[in-house]
Amino acid sequence: MQIGSCWFDRQNKQLIDQSKDISWPLNDQEYWVLEQLAAHRGQVVSIQQLKSPNMHRTNMIKIVEALIQFLGKEHASLLEYIPNQGVILYKNATSQPSRLLVSPYGPMSYRQYLFVIILVIAGCVYAYSGLSTTSYIKADYSKWIMSKQGGLTELLVYAADDEQYKLNEKIDVIAKHIKSCDAVIWQSITLALSSDKLSFSLVMKRQTDATWLYHNVKLSRAYLEQQWLSAEWLKEVQICD
């Protein structure tokens, strides 16, 4: 089966990138995920269906991310992970923007979406600045968090228009939840709040032997008191491993 510039060889359990002349021998779990997606191409495959026996949800998500990376930038949009629903393998690449992580009360408005995109760009600029000696804007709040396994992650927050004591209280709660994670794979987590505090963006980054890896999360709330932070949510957006 053709998937972008790759060929899914079911018989030999391989995904072959014909443009680069490289192949990916799939293990049993990787083959199961791709086989389910290929068999239901164009449809959302539920998370439960994608999880083979004894497969953890986190491993399933990592397999989907690895597949997206293997497909490459040109064909990455063929695969889309929809939180709390499942994963879809499109028949053709789409230029539509990926779905946003939204509240259960509805999606972001166009204005909110635009604002969050600006926040993401700002966060990426900040993250990139860490690769050079260029000076950067000091965060309004910074804190080192140690996970249960002893890993250190720096939490950086930008919300200059908030009163400092209120900001400290809010971020201490977030830091406490992150600290409860068994493991956090990210070296830094940058959080940027909108002026109305209803929307925010998270930019996570870590360095591997070969490159820097980034992960972005956007959230919109219907009202300020709406509860969103939980151990399950942290795992869903891949802050907790």
C-alpha positions in Angstrom: 0.0 0.0 0.0 1.3 3.5 -0.9 1.4 6.0 1.9 2.9 9.3 0.7 6.3 8.5 -0.7 6.4 5.3 1.4 5.3 1.7 0.6 3.7 -0.4 3.3 5.0 -3.9 2.8 2.7 -6.1 4.8 4.3 -9.4 3.9 7.8 -8.4 5.2 6.4 -6.0 7.9 8.3 -3.0 6.5 7.6 0.7 5.8 9.9 1.6 2.8 10.6 5.3 1.9 11.1 5.0 -1.8 12.4 8.6 -2.3 15.2 8.0 0.2 15.7 4.3 -0.4 15.4 3.5 3.3 13.2 1.0 5.1 11.9 0.7 8.6 11.5 -3.0 9.9 8.3 -2.8 12.0 8.1 -4.6 15.3 4.8 -6.3 16.3 3.3 -3.3 18.0 4.4 -0.9 15.2 3.0 -3.2 12.6 -0.3 -3.6 14.5 -0.8 0.2 14.6 0.0 0.8 11.0 -2.1 -2.2 9.8 -5.2 -0.9 11.7 -4.7 2.5 10.2 -4.2 1.2 6.7 -7.2 -1.2 7.0 -9.5 1.8 7.9 -7.9 4.5 5.8 -9.8 7.7 5.8 -11.6 6.8 9.1 -10.8 7.6 12.7 -9.5 4.5 14.4 -10.3 4.5 18.1 -7.5 4.5 20.7 -8.7 1.2 22.1 -8.6 -0.4 18.6 -5.1 0.8 18.0 -3.8 -0.6 21.3 -2.7 -4.2 20.7 -2.8 -6.5 23.8 -0.3 -5.3 26.5 0.4 -2.0 24.6 0.3 1.1 26.8 -1.4 4.2 25.4 1.8 6.2 25.6 3.6 3.7 23.4 0.8 3.8 20.9 1.1 7.6 20.7 4.9 7.4 20.3 4.5 4.9 17.5 2.1 7.3 15.7 4.6 10.2 16.2 7.4 8.0 14.8 5.3 7.2 11.8 4.7 10.9 11.2 8.4 11.6 11.4 9.2 8.8 8.9 6.7 10.1 6.4 8.5 13.4 6.4 7.3 17.0 6.3 5.7 16.7 2.8 3.4 13.8 3.9 3.2 14.3 7.7 -0.4 15.6 7.3 -1.5 12.1 6.2 -1.5 11.1 9.8 -3.4 12.9 12.5 -3.8 12.1 16.2 -7.2 13.4 17.6 -7.0 13.5 21.5 -9.6 11.4 23.2 -10.8 10.0 19.9 -8.2 8.2 17.9 -5.9 8.5 14.8 -6.8 8.9 11.2 -4.7 8.0 8.1 -5.9 10.2 5.3 -6.0 9.0 1.7 -4.4 12.2 0.5 -2.2 14.8 2.2 -4.1 17.8 3.5 -3.1 21.4 4.0 -5.7 22.0 6.7 -4.3 23.0 10.0 -4.1 20.2 12.6 -6.8 20.1 15.3 -6.3 22.1 18.4 -6.5 20.8 21.9 -9.7 22.5 22.9 -12.1 22.5 25.9 -15.2 20.4 25.9 -17.3 23.5 25.3 -16.2 24.0 21.7 -13.3 24.9 19.5 -11.3 28.1 19.4 -12.6 31.1 17.5 -10.6 32.3 14.6 -9.3 35.2 16.7 -8.2 32.9 19.5 -6.6 30.6 17.0 -4.6 33.5 15.5 -3.6 34.7 19.0 -2.4 31.2 20.0 -0.4 30.8 16.8 1.4 34.1 17.7 2.1 32.7 21.1 3.5 29.5 19.6 5.8 31.5 17.3 7.0 33.6 20.2 7.7 30.4 22.2 9.6 28.8 19.4 11.7 32.0 19.0 12.5 31.8 22.7 13.3 28.1 22.5 15.6 28.6 19.6 17.4 31.4 21.4 18.7 28.7 23.9 20.8 27.3 21.0 22.9 30.5 20.8 24.4 33.2 22.9 21.8 35.7 21.9 20.1 37.5 24.8 16.4 36.8 25.4 13.5 38.3 27.3 13.4 37.1 30.9 10.5 34.9 31.9 8.0 36.3 34.5 8.3 33.0 36.4 10.9 30.2 36.3 11.2 27.1 38.4 13.1 23.9 38.3 11.0 20.8 38.7 12.2 17.3 39.6 10.1 14.3 38.6 9.8 11.2 40.7 12.6 9.5 38.7 14.9 12.4 39.4 14.8 14.2 36.1 15.0 18.0 36.1 12.8 20.2 33.9 12.8 24.0 33.8 9.3 25.6 33.8 9.2 29.1 32.2 6.1 31.3 32.2 5.3 34.5 30.3 2.3 36.5 31.7 3.7 40.0 32.4 0.2 41.6 32.8 -0.7 39.4 35.8 -0.1 40.4 39.5 3.0 38.5 40.6 1.5 36.9 43.7 -1.5 35.6 41.7 0.8 34.3 39.0 2.9 32.5 41.6 -0.1 30.8 43.1 -1.3 29.5 39.7 2.1 28.3 38.5 2.8 26.6 41.8 -0.3 24.5 41.2 0.9 23.6 37.7 4.4 22.8 39.0 3.0 20.6 41.7 1.1 18.5 39.2 4.1 18.2 36.9 6.3 17.2 39.9 3.9 14.3 40.5 4.8 12.8 37.1 6.8 9.5 37.2 9.0 10.9 34.4 9.2 14.1 32.3 11.2 13.8 29.1 11.4 17.5 28.4 14.4 19.7 29.4 12.2 22.8 29.5 8.5 23.7 29.3 7.5 27.2 28.3 4.0 28.5 29.0 2.6 31.7 27.5 -0.8 33.0 28.8 -3.1 35.2 26.8 -4.2 38.5 28.3 -7.6 37.2 29.2 -6.1 34.0 30.7 -8.6 31.9 28.7 -6.0 30.7 26.2 -2.4 29.5 26.6 0.3 27.8 24.7 2.9 25.2 25.9 6.2 24.7 24.1 8.3 21.8 25.3 11.8 21.0 24.1 14.6 18.5 24.7 17.9 17.8 23.0 18.9 14.4 21.7 22.3 13.3 20.3 21.2 14.4 16.8 18.8 17.3 17.2 16.4 19.3 19.2 12.8 17.9 19.6 9.8 20.2 20.2 6.2 19.6 21.1 3.4 22.3 21.1 0.1 22.3 23.0 -2.7 24.9 22.7 -5.6 25.1 25.1 -8.7 27.4 25.2 -11.1 27.6 28.2 -14.7 28.8 28.2 -14.3 30.6 31.5 -11.5 31.2 34.0 -12.8 28.7 36.7 -13.0 25.8 34.3 -10.9 22.9 35.6 -8.5 21.4 33.1 -5.4 20.3 34.9 -5.2 16.7 35.9 -2.7 13.7 35.9 -4.7 12.3 32.9 -4.4 15.6 31.0 -0.6 15.8 31.5 -0.2 12.3 30.1 -2.6 13.1 27.2 -0.5 16.1 26.0 2.7 14.1 26.7 4.1 16.3 29.5 4.2 13.2 31.7 5.8 10.1 30.3 
